[in-house]
């Protein structure tokens, strides 16, 4: 079942049940879960070119289709799940506040899902109101400390520390390196930068930070500010640059770094930093940069297509069945950007890769609801989720995730990825890949087969 939220609806209550737990969004027959997606239809109406199959409805059904399948099978513990779609304008980040208002005030929701893209500031707003939330990007520790957040990746502080440690342990950043950090001023940026700076200084590195105002929401201004960071780093005589800023704001920086012989390391501490989409979207001057991330890849370090796990095969099959009419018969294929169809140089027609976060969250939420039983409250649900133990992880973390008491994220591992060029038309090599990328699109390729434990 699917509902879409536009203007503000009715107010909410605290939903306290007779057992003392919070039953907001739960009745004897239904469970209401919010699903937040970018308003891509609004972008298209504003004249921004997008792939035809990349629509607001298609984004939301990547989650709500799981609810439909559960409901068709009789629901969960006698209840049907209703998906309430919430939207924000991705070119106006401040509209994320409307998502928080819709999730916490204007609707009575039991839980909330955003597979990716919403600013960490608004995730903090939602979990601060006590709404169990599932987020496919990174958020600061303060959001995790509420006890209501479950993310795919570790908190930004943990991710930053793990990334810097991996960069140092692998020899990527030496003790003699003079390091610049390019960052933003969102809560995720500030937390990650403080952690990275402290770790680098403990390693003996001199550090200079250049901060972009990412909260003001104008990509043009953000890119002008990130371009200015180049001169800041030149003045500091840096040898290495750690990028902790999403690609939508770092373009100006990458446009102006050509000719500087700096080593680039990217930390997975903001939206889509090291995802396939993020890699494809970075400027060509970023090629050769190394990202430390829980995100996985569709190829191996020796340039072969990586065999999928059973869980990943299941995620792909579910997605292909969902979008069978959206891509004129072309099945999903590793590395194809969201919403696109593509004809590879060998003539093979392929379409948008499956979305891993939605598949993982559906798995966790269903198992959590089942385990929580019929006397469902927000508290019993979160206790059930935290007690799930070992879990599969799609397209990342070496295929392994977990939920245990006190652990509010799914990933267990990070690794090093190198941004690799594969311009359109790149010929397929003997391994069946395109300069080690799964398709002829700029991509991340594992540096080696090593995964580093986040802990």
C-alpha positions in Angstrom: 0.0 0.0 0.0 1.3 3.4 -0.9 0.4 7.0 0.1 2.2 10.2 -1.0 2.6 13.2 1.3 2.3 16.7 -0.2 1.2 19.4 2.1 1.1 19.1 5.9 -1.4 16.7 7.2 -2.7 16.1 10.7 -0.7 16.3 13.9 0.7 13.3 15.7 0.5 12.0 19.2 3.1 10.3 21.4 1.4 7.0 20.7 2.1 5.5 24.1 0.5 2.1 24.3 -0.8 0.3 27.4 2.5 -1.6 27.6 4.4 1.7 28.0 6.0 1.5 24.6 5.5 3.9 21.8 2.9 2.6 19.2 2.8 5.7 16.9 2.0 4.5 13.4 0.7 1.1 14.5 -2.9 -0.2 14.6 -4.2 -3.7 15.0 -4.1 -4.0 11.2 -1.5 -1.6 9.9 2.1 -0.2 10.2 2.9 3.1 8.6 6.5 3.6 7.4 7.8 6.8 5.8 9.9 6.5 2.7 11.9 9.6 1.8 13.0 10.1 -1.8 14.3 13.1 -3.9 11.6 14.9 -5.9 13.0 14.0 -9.3 9.8 15.0 -11.0 10.3 18.5 -9.7 13.9 18.5 -11.1 12.7 17.4 -14.5 10.0 20.1 -14.5 12.8 22.6 -13.7 14.6 21.6 -16.9 17.2 19.3 -15.4 17.9 16.3 -17.7 17.4 13.0 -16.1 17.1 9.4 -17.4 13.5 8.7 -18.4 13.1 5.9 -15.8 14.5 8.0 -13.0 11.3 9.3 -11.5 10.0 10.0 -8.0 7.6 7.1 -8.2 10.3 4.7 -9.4 12.6 5.7 -6.6 9.9 5.2 -4.0 8.7 1.8 -5.4 12.2 0.4 -4.8 11.1 0.3 -1.2 7.3 0.2 -1.2 7.3 -2.8 -3.6 8.8 -4.9 -0.7 5.8 -3.7 1.4 3.5 -4.8 -1.3 5.1 -8.3 -1.5 4.8 -8.7 2.3 1.2 -7.6 2.3 0.3 -10.0 -0.6 1.8 -12.8 1.6 -0.5 -11.9 4.5 1.4 -9.1 6.1 3.7 -9.3 9.1 2.2 -10.7 12.4 -1.3 -9.8 11.0 -0.5 -6.3 10.0 -0.2 -4.7 6.5 2.6 -2.2 5.9 1.7 1.2 4.4 4.4 3.2 2.7 4.1 7.0 3.1 6.2 8.7 0.5 8.0 12.0 1.6 9.9 14.2 -0.8 12.5 17.0 -0.8 14.1 19.1 -3.5 17.7 17.9 -4.0 18.9 21.2 -5.3 17.5 23.0 -2.2 18.9 21.0 0.7 17.0 23.1 3.3 13.8 21.5 2.0 14.9 18.4 3.9 13.3 20.1 7.0 10.0 19.4 5.4 10.9 15.7 5.4 11.6 15.9 9.1 8.3 17.7 9.7 6.4 15.2 7.7 8.1 12.3 9.5 7.7 13.6 13.0 4.7 16.0 13.1 2.5 15.9 10.0 2.1 12.1 9.9 2.0 9.4 12.5 4.7 7.1 11.3 6.1 4.0 13.0 9.4 4.2 11.2 11.3 6.0 8.5 13.6 5.0 5.6 15.9 7.1 3.4 18.1 4.9 1.1 20.4 7.8 0.4 20.7 11.5 -0.3 18.9 13.3 2.6 21.2 15.6 4.6 22.5 14.2 7.9 21.1 17.4 9.6 17.6 16.2 8.9 18.3 12.6 9.8 19.3 14.0 13.2 16.0 15.9 13.4 14.0 12.7 12.8 15.8 10.4 15.2 15.8 13.1 17.9 12.0 12.7 17.8 12.3 9.0 18.6 11.4 7.7 15.1 13.2 4.4 14.2 15.1 5.4 11.1 17.0 3.5 8.4 19.6 5.6 6.5 21.7 4.5 3.6 24.4 7.2 4.0 26.6 8.4 6.9 25.5 10.4 9.9 27.4 11.8 13.0 27.7 9.8 16.2 25.2 12.1 17.9 22.5 10.8 15.6 23.5 7.2 16.4 23.5 8.0 20.1 19.8 8.5 20.1 19.4 4.8 19.7 16.8 5.2 16.9 19.1 5.2 13.9 20.2 2.2 11.8 22.5 3.1 8.9 24.3 1.0 6.3 27.6 2.6 7.3 29.4 3.5 10.5 29.0 7.0 12.1 31.1 9.6 10.3 33.6 9.7 13.2 34.1 6.0 13.0 34.3 6.0 9.2 36.8 8.8 9.2 38.9 7.1 11.8 38.8 3.8 10.0 39.6 5.5 6.6 42.6 7.5 8.0 43.9 4.4 9.8 43.6 2.4 6.6 45.4 5.2 4.6 48.2 5.3 7.1 48.5 1.5 7.6 48.6 1.0 3.8 51.3 3.6 3.3 49.0 5.9 1.4 49.7 8.7 3.9 53.2 8.8 5.3 54.3 10.4 8.5 56.1 13.2 6.7 53.1 14.1 4.6 51.6 17.6 4.9 47.9 17.1 4.6 45.0 19.3 3.5 41.4 18.4 4.4 38.7 19.6 2.1 35.4 19.6 4.0 31.9 21.2 4.5 30.1 22.6 7.5 27.3 20.1 7.8 27.2 18.1 11.1 28.6 15.1 9.2 31.5 17.1 7.8 32.4 18.8 11.0 32.5 15.5 13.0 34.5 13.7 10.3 37.0 16.5 9.9 37.7 16.7 13.6 38.3 13.0 13.8 40.5 12.9 10.7 42.5 15.9 11.8 43.2 14.4 15.2 44.2 11.0 13.7 46.6 12.7 11.2 48.2 14.9 13.9 48.6 11.9 16.1 50.5 10.3 13.2 52.8 13.4 13.1 51.2 15.1 10.1 50.7 18.8 9.7 47.1 19.5 8.7 45.3 22.4 7.0 41.5 22.5 6.7 39.6 24.2 4.0 35.8 24.4 4.7 33.0 24.9 2.2 29.6 26.3 3.3 27.5 23.3 2.3 24.5 24.4 4.5 23.6 27.4 2.3 22.4 25.1 -0.5 23.8 26.8 -3.6 26.0 24.3 -5.6 27.5 27.2 -7.6 28.7 29.0 -4.4 29.9 25.7 -2.9 32.0 24.9 -6.0 33.5 28.4 -6.0 34.5 27.9 -2.4 35.9 24.5 -3.0 38.0 25.9 -6.0 39.5 28.5 -3.5 40.7 25.6 -1.4 43.4 24.9 -4.0 45.2 28.1 -3.2 44.8 27.5 0.5 46.5 24.1 0.1 49.2 25.5 -2.1 50.0 28.2 0.5 50.3 25.4 3.1 52.7 23.3 0.9 50.5 20.2 1.2 51.6 16.9 -0.3 48.4 15.1 0.3 44.7 16.1 0.3 42.0 14.3 2.1 38.6 15.0 0.6 35.6 14.9 3.0 33.2 16.7 0.7 30.5 15.3 -1.6 30.9 15.5 -5.4 28.1 18.1 -5.8 30.3 20.6 -3.9 33.8 19.6 -4.8 33.6 20.1 -8.6 35.3 23.5 -8.4 38.2 22.0 -6.5 38.7 19.2 -9.0 38.5 21.7 -11.9 41.5 23.5 -10.4 43.8 20.8 -9.1 45.4 19.9 -12.5 49.2 20.3 -12.3 49.5 19.9 -8.5 51.2 16.7 -7.7 49.1 15.8 -4.7 48.0 12.4 -3.4 44.3 12.3 -3.0 42.4 10.2 -0.4 38.7 10.3 -0.1 36.8 9.6 3.1 33.3 8.1 2.9 31.8 10.7 5.2 29.1 12.5 3.1 26.4 11.6 0.7 27.4 9.2 -2.1 31.1 9.9 -1.6 32.3 6.5 -2.8 29.3 5.0 -4.4 29.2 4.0 -8.0 27.1 7.1 -8.8 29.6 9.3 -6.9 32.5 7.8 -8.7 30.9 8.3 -12.1 30.1 11.9 -11.2 33.5 13.0 -10.1 35.6 15.1 -12.5 38.3 13.3 -14.6 41.0 15.1 -12.5 40.0 12.9 -9.6 41.0 9.7 -11.4 43.7 7.9 -9.3 42.2 9.1 -6.0 41.7 6.4 -3.4 38.6 6.2 -1.3 38.3 4.3 2.0 34.7 3.0 2.2 32.3 0.2 3.1 30.9 0.4 -0.4 31.9 -2.5 -2.5 32.5 -3.0 -6.2 31.4 -5.2 -9.1 34.9 -6.0 -10.2 37.9 -7.4 -8.3 41.3 -5.8 -7.9 42.6 -7.8 -10.8 39.9 -6.4 -13.1 37.5 -9.3 -13.3 33.8 -9.3 -12.7 33.2 -10.1 -9.1 30.8 -13.1 -8.5 27.7 -12.0 -6.6 26.7 -13.5 -3.3 23.4 -15.4 -3.0 21.9 -12.3 -1.2 23.0 -10.0 -4.0 21.6 -12.3 -6.6 18.3 -12.2 -4.7 18.4 -8.4 -4.6 19.0 -8.2 -8.3 16.3 -10.7 -9.2 13.8 -8.8 -7.1 14.7 -5.5 -8.8 14.6 -7.0 -12.3 11.1 -8.2 -11.6 10.1 -4.8 -10.3 11.4 -2.8 -13.3 10.7 -5.3 -16.1 8.5 -2.7 -18.0 10.8 0.3 -17.3 13.8 -0.5 -19.4 12.4 -2.1 -22.6 13.5 -5.5 -21.7 17.1 -4.6 -20.7 18.0 -6.3 -17.4 20.0 -4.6 -14.7 23.8 -4.8 -15.0 26.6 -4.0 -12.6 27.8 -0.4 -12.7 25.1 1.1 -14.8 24.0 4.5 -13.2 20.6 4.7 -11.6 17.7 5.0 -14.1 19.8 4.6 -17.2 19.7 2.2 -20.1 23.0 1.6 -22.0 24.3 -0.2 -25.0 27.8 -1.5 -24.2 30.6 -1.3 -26.9 30.0 -5.0 -27.6 26.3 -4.3 -28.4 24.8 -5.7 -25.2 21.8 -3.7 -23.9 21.8 -3.2 -20.2 20.0 -1.1 -17.6 20.3 0.5 -14.2 22.0 -1.6 -11.6 20.0 -2.8 -8.6 19.9 -0.6 -5.5 21.6 -2.4 -2.6 20.5 -0.2 0.3 16.8 -0.7 -0.3 17.3 -4.4 -0.4 19.3 -4.5 2.8 16.8 -2.3 4.7 13.9 -4.5 3.5 15.7 -7.5 4.8 16.4 -5.9 8.2 13.0 -4.3 8.7 11.1 -7.5 7.9 13.2 -9.6 10.2 12.9 -7.0 12.9 9.1 -6.7 12.6 8.8 -10.5 12.7 11.0 -10.9 15.7 9.3 -8.0 17.6 6.0 -10.0 17.5 2.4 -8.9 17.7 2.8 -6.5 20.6 4.7 -4.1 18.5 6.2 -0.9 19.8 9.0 1.3 18.6 11.1 0.0 21.5 10.4 -3.7 20.9 11.2 -3.2 17.2 14.5 -1.6 17.9 15.4 -4.2 20.4 14.6 -6.9 17.8 16.6 -5.2 15.1 19.7 -4.9 17.4 19.4 -8.6 18.2 19.4 -9.9 14.6 23.1 -10.8 14.7 24.9 -11.6 11.4 23.3 -10.1 8.3 24.1 -10.1 4.6 25.4 -6.9 3.1 24.8 -6.1 -0.6 27.6 -4.6 -2.6 29.9 -3.7 0.3 31.6 -4.7 3.6 32.9 -7.9 2.0 29.3 -9.1 1.9 29.0 -9.2 5.7 27.0 -7.1 8.1 25.6 -7.4 11.6 23.2 -5.9 14.2 24.1 -6.4 17.8 23.2 -4.5 21.0 25.0 -1.2 20.9 25.9 -1.4 17.2 23.7 1.0 15.1 25.1 0.3 11.6 25.3 -2.7 9.3 28.8 -2.6 7.9 31.7 -4.5 9.4 34.6 -3.5 7.0 36.1 -0.8 4.9 38.5 -1.1 2.0 40.5 1.0 -0.5 39.0 1.8 -3.9 40.8 3.6 -6.7 38.9 5.9 -9.1 39.5 4.5 -12.6 38.9 6.0 -16.0 36.7 4.1 -18.5 35.4 6.7 -21.0 32.4 5.8 -23.1 33.5 3.4 -25.9 36.3 1.9 -23.9 36.9 -1.6 -25.4 36.1 -4.7 -23.4 39.3 -6.4 -22.2 40.1 -10.1 -21.9 38.6 -10.2 -18.4 35.3 -9.0 -19.7 35.6 -5.5 -18.1 36.4 -2.0 -19.4 39.7 -0.9 -18.1 38.7 -3.0 -15.0 35.3 -1.2 -14.7 32.1 -3.3 -15.1 30.9 -1.0 -17.9 32.5 1.8 -19.9 31.9 4.4 -17.2 34.4 5.9 -14.7 34.3 3.7 -11.6 35.9 2.6 -8.4 38.1 -0.5 -8.5 39.5 -2.2 -5.4 43.2 -1.4 -4.7 43.6 -5.0 -3.4 41.6 -7.7 -1.8 42.1 -6.5 1.7 39.2 -5.4 3.9 39.9 -3.5 7.2 37.8 -4.1 10.2 35.9 -1.0 11.3 36.4 -1.8 14.9 
